[in-house]
Amino acid sequence: MTRTKKTGGKMRGRVAAIGALGLASVALAAGPAFAKGDVDITAPSTAQVGKTITVKAHGGDDSAGFLHQLCLEENGFGEGWHQENCSAAVEGDAQVTAHGTSARRGDLQFRAVLYGLTSPHDKHPVRLHASDVVTVHVR
């Protein structure tokens, strides 16, 4: 019976795995930087029929070369999403507020969408970020 000597196969596997992880971390660090930004929206959770509902949003993004415009959108009573109000095109953070009333009971949903523009009259804005949807229960 002949004996064969193991040549350290487990060790080579560990070294290869460590090397692959190190290479992956270097590749991720050298990758392109992505713009950071977010959009926040606030609205009351409930409202009375005929009373004023105030929805506020603010958002920003650090992408270079863009003006920012923030728009509030509403979805309610089976009408689909439509724009309620938009801010002016600004450099930096944008803010928008909408005031409205509901003539009937039900749920209204709101969201804010941040657009990037190359000029104040840009015909093709780029959608950068959207907020979570908030629901206002109208009683």
C-alpha angles and dihedrals in degrees: 000000000000125000123218121206120231111235100209102275092163092054093051090051092053093048090050092050093049091048092051092050091049092050091049092052092051091049091052093048092050093049124107120285115244124218115254125217146128145195126223127194132189129193135154115268092225136022138179123245109266095014123116117267115202119200120184130187138176131181146157145181133202095222110135122235098027135109111210130231123182121204131189116219128195133204118186144141094009095300097119127229117321135163117263103178139348133202124233117269106269140170111248124359120010129207133193136179129193128193121194146140134230120225094199143034124266142079125310120193124204134188135172123224125198116211130193117220131188092210136006089261098042110154094199110049119184118232106233107170141352129204127232115273116261122200126214114199108213112205 
